Amino acid sequence: MENYAVINQDNLVINVVIWDGVTDWPVEQDVIKLPTGSLVGQGFTYDPDIDEFIAPIDTTQTDIEGDLI
């Protein structure tokens, strides 16, 4: 069993699942096998041109002490 990213039509990761890669895939979304130890999760974007996942931009802003603002 391996981890796979489930991506929608916009190449956005909507789920990460464990799948054997052989059994019929029961949904219409595409799946991409993830490398062992991958930290890919919901919100990442898959770029098929370079076969890589891009992390979402962190929009959390903190002040100098690290408190959310």
N, C-alpha and C positions, 0 to 999 in steps of 0.2 A: 504494500500500500504506500502511496506517495501523496504529497500535498499538491493540490492544483488550485490555481486562481480561476474563479468564475468571472468572466468579463462580459459586459454588455456591449451593445452596438457602438458605443462611444469609446470602447477600450478601457472603461473604468472598471476596476475590480469591485465587484459587489459581494463577493464571498470567497472564503478559502475553505476547501473541503479535502477530505481524505478519500481517495478513489483508487481502485485497482488498475485503472487505465484500460481495462479490457471489457468489463460489463458495459452494456449499452448505457450511454449517458442519457438520463431521463428528462432533461430540460433542453430548451432551445439555445441557451447561451453557450458560447465557446468556453473551453477550458485550456489553460496553459500550465504545463507541468512546472513546478517550482524547484529550484535547486535545494538540496539538503541544507538546512539551517537558514533558509531565506526568511527575512523579516517582512515580506510583503503582506499587506492586509487591505481591508476595505478602504477605499479612497485613493489607492495607488492608481496610476495610469500605465497601461501597457503600450509601449511603442514597438509595433511589429517591424518597423524598418531597421531597428537596431537590436531587436529581441531583448529589450530590457524593461524593467518596471521603474517608474519614476514616483518618488514619494510625494505626497501632497505637501503644499506649502503650509508652513506653520504660521497661522495668522494670530496666534496668541501673543499679546504684548504684555511685557512686564516692566516694572519700574526698576531702578537701580538695586533695590533690595530683593528683587525677584518676585514681588507681589504682582498679581494680575491687575491690569488697569483697564 
